[in-house]
Amino acid sequence: MIWRWLYSGLTRLVLPVAFGYFAWRGRREPAYRDHWRERLGFLDPVDGPALWVHAASVGEVILVTPLIEALIECYPDHRMVLTTFTPTGRAEAARRLGGRVALCYLPLDTPGATRRFLRRIGPAAGILAETELWPNLVSAAGRAGVPLVLVNASLSARSARRYRRWPVSRAATFMLTRFARIAAADRVHAERFIAAGAPARVVEVTGNLKYDRRQRPHAEAEARELRQTWQAASRPVWLAASTHDSEEAQLLETFALLRARHPKALAVMAPRHPQRFEAVAGLLARAGWQYARRSRRDPVDDRTDIVLVDTIGELEMLYALADVAFVGGSLVPGVGGHNVIEPAAVGCVFTTGPHVAEWRDAMAPMIEAGGAAIARDFCDVADITAGWLEDSDARQAARQRLAAAVTIHRGALGRTVQLLKEVISTSC
């Protein structure tokens, strides 16, 4: 196929650009300068049978952790290999899974790098989280006889439209027809994959793995202890989670409105991307708020207005700590919102902004339970949040209903493991 030749040639040409990008990111995030050989598929060979799981970054690592733990139990003789694409994802994987898995970066999508990678691992199956579609990787897996499975398979409406347009449609069909199974997060995503070129016979709705996420042990105890450390046991705590550029300024306006009704309120702001931590710190300083940085363990007392969470991997604990939360990526168009199941699972009532197209269906039972709301703008976020803070009994009842609404949707993990067993049994 001509498009494949052109794509493969282009990937070789952009290699210097990719490594230049890693070097540039490495100025602020030194981990980007490490393990460059892995980006080209050079890694230590794996002895014996192996299973390979790919999770691009932190969110995907958290998603697949229970799945990997289940596979370790089912296949104790197999070496688990987990690839990520970002250093933060790799660090989170090391923190959660430690020495139970072999960690490395997914190679850049050149023909040579992908061939080397698969040859040195020799996995019985490749398990990719959500929407990781790389033409050369898929092609190399097919030639090596490695069955690929897409788990928690999700395809946004925008991506689905793009995959139906030429010439992207040719690449999408090429890749999707080479997956052994596609385990879709729900019926809508299954239909999008089929419309994009996946054979209906390989697509199965197994459910959303986000509902089956296990709460980290001691998370609630850690949250209670941290509130005491912050001297916030009696202060209302509002968490603004996974925020994006241009959202933080609006959310500071939200907090100012909240403070007018709840003068003792403490805000906790957790930007989505680590590279923006310094920019958000600068914004807080210019706005005149008294803030503490989580990474420095700054003291938090009655004079502290905002805690800036410039760390990774603490969001679950922070949802357990907060009285009310806001889920970011939703006040500005183009992002589509972020994981609303995470706060709901720990019973944290929350709002989002209006731009949550991909999460509206998931939020419907949460809204019905009275524990979630889609706000029109930052003023509406303040009004809804203040209402919850003013009625602790109603908020506590909503927390219980919210957690129950999540519980009834669980079961995706077991169905996904069963599907993977079927695929692995045919390749062994």
C-alpha positions in Angstrom: 0.0 0.0 0.0 1.4 3.4 -1.0 0.2 5.1 2.1 2.1 2.7 4.3 5.4 3.3 2.4 4.9 7.0 2.7 4.0 6.7 6.4 7.0 4.5 7.1 9.3 6.9 5.3 7.9 9.8 7.1 8.5 8.2 10.5 12.1 7.8 9.7 12.4 11.4 8.6 10.8 12.7 11.8 13.0 10.7 14.2 15.4 13.6 14.7 12.4 15.9 15.4 11.1 13.4 18.0 14.4 13.2 19.8 14.7 16.9 19.6 11.4 17.2 21.3 12.5 14.8 24.1 15.6 16.8 24.6 13.6 20.1 24.8 11.1 18.5 27.3 14.1 17.2 29.2 15.0 20.8 30.1 12.0 21.0 32.5 11.4 17.2 32.9 14.8 15.5 33.0 13.2 12.0 32.8 12.6 12.7 29.1 16.4 12.4 28.5 16.5 8.8 29.9 16.1 5.5 28.1 16.3 6.8 24.6 17.5 3.4 23.3 14.1 2.0 24.3 12.4 4.5 22.0 14.2 2.7 19.1 13.2 -0.8 20.3 16.6 -1.6 21.9 15.9 -3.4 25.2 17.0 -6.5 27.1 15.4 -9.7 25.6 12.7 -11.3 27.8 13.3 -14.9 28.7 10.3 -17.3 28.6 6.7 -16.5 27.8 5.5 -12.9 28.1 2.4 -10.7 28.0 2.7 -7.1 26.9 0.4 -4.3 28.0 0.6 -0.7 26.8 -0.7 2.2 28.7 0.3 5.6 27.3 0.4 7.7 30.4 -0.7 8.1 34.0 -4.4 7.7 33.5 -4.0 4.6 31.4 -1.6 3.1 33.8 -4.1 3.6 36.6 -6.8 2.1 34.4 -4.9 -1.1 33.6 -3.3 -1.8 37.0 -6.2 -4.0 38.2 -6.1 -5.8 34.8 -2.4 -6.5 35.1 -2.8 -7.7 38.6 -5.5 -10.1 37.5 -3.3 -11.4 34.6 -0.3 -11.9 37.0 -2.6 -14.2 39.0 -3.9 -16.0 35.9 -0.4 -16.4 34.3 2.2 -16.6 37.0 4.7 -18.2 34.6 4.5 -15.2 32.1 6.6 -12.1 32.4 4.5 -9.0 32.3 5.9 -6.2 30.2 4.3 -2.8 30.6 5.1 0.0 28.1 4.3 3.7 28.5 5.0 6.7 26.4 5.5 9.3 29.0 8.0 9.4 32.0 5.1 10.3 34.3 3.3 7.1 33.2 6.4 5.1 33.8 6.9 6.5 37.2 3.3 5.8 38.1 3.6 2.2 36.9 6.8 1.8 39.0 4.9 3.2 42.0 1.9 0.9 41.6 3.4 -2.3 40.3 7.1 -2.1 41.3 9.1 -5.2 40.4 6.1 -7.2 39.3 6.4 -6.0 35.8 9.2 -5.1 33.4 8.9 -1.4 32.4 10.0 0.2 29.2 8.9 2.8 26.7 6.9 2.0 23.7 9.2 2.4 20.7 8.6 5.1 18.2 6.5 3.9 15.3 9.2 3.1 12.7 9.4 -0.3 11.0 12.8 -1.1 12.5 12.0 -0.1 16.1 8.7 -2.0 16.3 10.2 -5.1 14.8 13.1 -5.0 17.3 10.7 -4.4 20.2 8.5 -7.4 19.4 11.4 -9.7 18.6 13.0 -9.0 22.0 9.8 -9.4 24.0 8.1 -12.2 22.0 4.7 -11.7 23.7 1.9 -14.2 23.6 -0.4 -11.2 23.2 -0.3 -7.4 23.1 -2.9 -5.6 25.1 -3.4 -1.9 24.3 -5.5 0.5 26.4 -8.2 2.6 25.0 -7.1 4.1 21.6 -3.5 3.2 20.8 -3.4 2.7 17.1 0.1 2.8 15.4 0.3 1.4 11.8 3.9 0.1 11.9 3.4 -1.5 15.4 0.2 -3.2 14.3 1.8 -4.4 11.1 4.9 -5.7 12.9 2.6 -7.6 15.4 0.8 -9.2 12.5 4.0 -10.4 10.9 5.3 -11.7 14.2 2.1 -13.6 14.9 1.3 -11.5 18.1 -2.5 -11.1 18.5 -3.5 -7.6 19.6 -6.4 -6.7 21.8 -7.7 -3.2 22.4 -9.1 -3.1 26.0 -11.5 -0.4 27.3 -11.6 0.6 23.7 -12.8 4.2 23.4 -13.2 6.4 20.3 -14.3 10.0 20.6 -16.9 11.3 18.2 -14.3 13.6 16.7 -11.8 10.8 16.2 -14.5 8.6 14.7 -15.3 11.3 12.1 -11.6 11.6 11.3 -11.1 7.9 10.9 -13.9 7.8 8.3 -12.2 10.4 6.1 -9.7 9.6 3.3 -6.8 9.0 3.6 -7.0 8.3 7.4 -9.8 5.9 6.7 -7.4 3.6 4.8 -5.0 3.5 7.8 -7.9 3.0 10.3 -9.3 0.1 8.3 -5.8 -1.5 7.9 -5.2 -1.4 11.7 -8.7 -2.2 13.0 -9.0 -5.3 10.8 -5.8 -6.7 12.3 -6.9 -6.7 16.0 -7.8 -10.1 17.3 -10.5 -8.5 19.6 -11.7 -5.1 20.5 -13.2 -4.9 24.0 -15.3 -1.7 23.8 -16.1 0.4 26.9 -19.8 0.7 25.9 -22.2 0.2 23.0 -21.6 3.7 21.5 -17.8 3.2 21.3 -18.4 -0.3 19.8 -20.5 1.2 17.0 -17.9 3.9 16.3 -15.1 1.3 15.9 -17.2 -0.8 13.6 -18.1 2.3 11.5 -14.3 3.1 11.4 -13.6 -0.2 9.8 -13.4 -2.9 12.6 -15.1 -6.2 11.7 -18.2 -6.6 13.9 -17.2 -10.1 14.8 -14.1 -8.9 16.8 -15.9 -6.1 18.6 -17.4 -6.9 22.0 -18.8 -4.6 24.7 -17.1 -5.6 27.9 -17.8 -2.4 29.8 -15.7 0.4 31.2 -12.7 -0.7 33.3 -12.8 2.7 35.1 -15.8 1.4 37.1 -13.7 -1.5 38.4 -10.9 0.5 39.7 -9.9 -0.6 43.1 -9.5 2.1 45.7 -6.0 2.4 46.8 -5.6 0.9 50.3 -5.7 3.5 53.1 -6.7 6.3 50.7 -9.5 7.5 53.0 -7.3 7.2 56.1 -4.6 9.2 54.3 -7.2 11.8 53.3 -8.4 12.2 56.9 -4.8 12.5 58.1 -4.0 15.1 55.5 -7.0 17.2 56.4 -5.8 17.3 60.0 -2.2 18.1 58.9 -3.6 21.0 56.8 -5.7 22.2 59.7 -8.7 21.8 57.5 -10.8 19.5 59.5 -13.5 22.2 60.0 -12.9 24.0 56.7 -14.9 23.3 53.5 -12.5 21.9 50.9 -13.2 22.3 47.2 -11.0 20.4 44.8 -10.4 21.6 41.2 -9.0 18.5 39.5 -7.4 17.9 36.1 -7.5 21.6 35.2 -6.3 23.0 31.9 -4.8 26.2 30.5 -7.4 29.0 30.6 -9.5 27.1 33.1 -7.5 28.0 36.2 -8.2 31.7 35.7 -11.9 31.0 35.6 -11.8 28.7 38.6 -10.1 31.4 40.6 -13.1 33.5 39.9 -15.3 30.6 41.0 -13.3 30.4 44.2 -13.7 34.1 44.9 -17.5 33.6 44.6 -17.3 30.6 46.9 -15.3 32.6 49.5 -18.1 35.2 49.5 -20.5 32.6 50.9 -17.9 30.3 52.7 -15.1 32.6 54.0 -13.1 29.6 55.4 -13.2 27.5 52.3 -9.9 26.0 51.2 -9.3 25.3 47.5 -7.1 22.5 46.2 -6.0 22.9 42.6 -4.5 20.0 40.6 -3.5 20.9 37.1 -3.7 18.0 34.5 -0.2 18.3 33.1 3.0 18.5 35.1 4.7 20.9 32.7 2.1 23.5 33.6 2.8 23.4 37.4 5.1 26.5 37.3 2.7 28.5 35.1 -0.2 27.8 37.5 2.0 28.8 40.5 2.7 32.0 38.8 -1.0 32.6 38.1 -1.8 32.1 41.8 1.0 34.5 42.9 -0.1 37.2 40.5 -3.7 36.9 41.6 -2.7 37.5 45.2 -3.8 34.3 46.8 -1.9 32.7 49.7 -1.0 29.3 48.3 1.0 26.3 49.4 2.8 23.9 47.1 2.2 20.2 47.7 5.5 19.1 46.3 7.4 21.2 48.9 5.1 20.1 51.7 4.4 23.8 52.5 2.5 24.2 55.7 -1.3 24.8 55.3 -3.0 26.8 58.0 -5.9 29.2 58.4 -4.1 31.8 56.3 -3.8 29.5 53.3 -6.3 30.0 50.5 -5.2 27.4 47.9 -3.1 24.3 47.9 -1.4 23.7 44.5 -1.0 20.0 43.9 2.1 19.9 41.8 2.6 16.2 42.3 1.5 13.0 40.4 -0.7 10.1 41.5 -2.6 11.7 44.4 -6.0 12.4 42.7 -7.8 9.5 44.2 -6.8 10.5 47.7 -7.7 14.1 47.0 -11.2 13.2 45.9 -11.6 11.3 49.2 -10.4 14.4 51.0 -12.6 17.0 49.3 -16.1 17.9 50.2 -17.0 18.9 46.7 -14.9 18.6 43.5 -14.8 20.1 40.0 -13.6 17.8 37.1 -11.6 19.9 34.6 -11.1 19.8 30.9 -14.8 20.9 30.7 -14.9 24.7 31.0 -13.1 25.1 27.7 -14.0 23.4 24.4 -11.7 20.9 22.7 -10.9 18.6 25.6 -14.1 16.9 26.3 -13.8 16.5 30.0 -12.0 14.0 32.1 -12.7 10.8 34.2 -15.9 11.5 36.2 -16.1 7.9 37.5 -13.0 8.5 39.7 -14.7 11.0 42.0 -18.0 9.2 41.9 -16.4 5.9 43.0 -15.3 7.4 46.3 -18.6 9.3 46.7 -17.2 12.8 46.1 -20.0 15.0 44.7 -18.8 17.1 41.8 -19.5 19.5 39.0 -18.1 19.8 35.5 -18.3 22.5 32.9 -20.6 22.3 29.9 -18.0 20.7 27.5 -18.3 17.0 28.5 -19.6 15.4 25.3 -17.8 12.1 25.9 -19.0 11.8 29.5 -22.7 12.8 29.4 -23.9 9.3 29.2 -21.8 8.2 32.1 -22.9 11.2 34.1 -26.6 10.6 33.6 -27.1 8.2 36.5 -24.8 10.3 38.7 -26.9 13.4 38.1 -30.0 11.4 38.8 -28.4 10.3 42.1 -28.0 14.0 43.0 -24.2 13.7 43.2 -23.1 15.4 40.0 -24.0 18.4 37.9 -23.1 19.9 34.6 -22.6 23.7 35.2 -23.1 26.3 32.5 -20.0 28.3 33.4 -17.7 29.2 36.3 -20.4 31.2 38.0 -22.8 28.2 37.9 -20.0 26.0 39.3 -19.7 28.3 42.3 -23.5 28.4 42.9 -23.9 24.6 42.7 -20.8 24.0 44.9 -21.9 26.5 47.5 -25.3 24.8 47.7 -23.7 21.4 48.4 -21.4 23.0 51.0 -24.4 24.6 52.8 -26.3 21.3 53.3 -24.0 18.6 54.7 -26.9 16.1 55.3 -28.0 16.4 51.7 -24.4 16.1 50.5 -23.7 13.0 52.6 -26.9 11.3 51.2 -25.8 12.3 47.7 -22.3 10.8 48.3 -23.9 7.4 49.2 -26.2 7.4 46.2 -23.3 8.4 43.9 -21.1 5.5 45.1 -24.0 3.1 44.7 -24.6 4.3 41.1 -21.0 3.4 40.3 -21.2 0.0 41.9 -24.0 -1.3 39.7 -21.8 -0.7 36.6 -18.9 -2.9 37.7 -17.9 -6.2 36.1 -15.9 -5.0 33.1 -12.7 -6.4 34.6 -13.9 -10.0 34.8 -15.3 -9.8 31.3 -12.1 -8.4 29.9 -10.0 -11.0 31.6 -12.1 -13.8 30.2 -11.8 -12.3 26.7 -8.0 -12.1 27.1 -7.9 -15.7 28.2 -9.6 -16.7 25.0 -7.1 -14.8 22.9 -4.0 -16.0 24.8 -5.1 -19.6 24.7 -5.2 -19.5 20.9 -1.7 -18.1 20.7 0.1 -20.4 23.1 
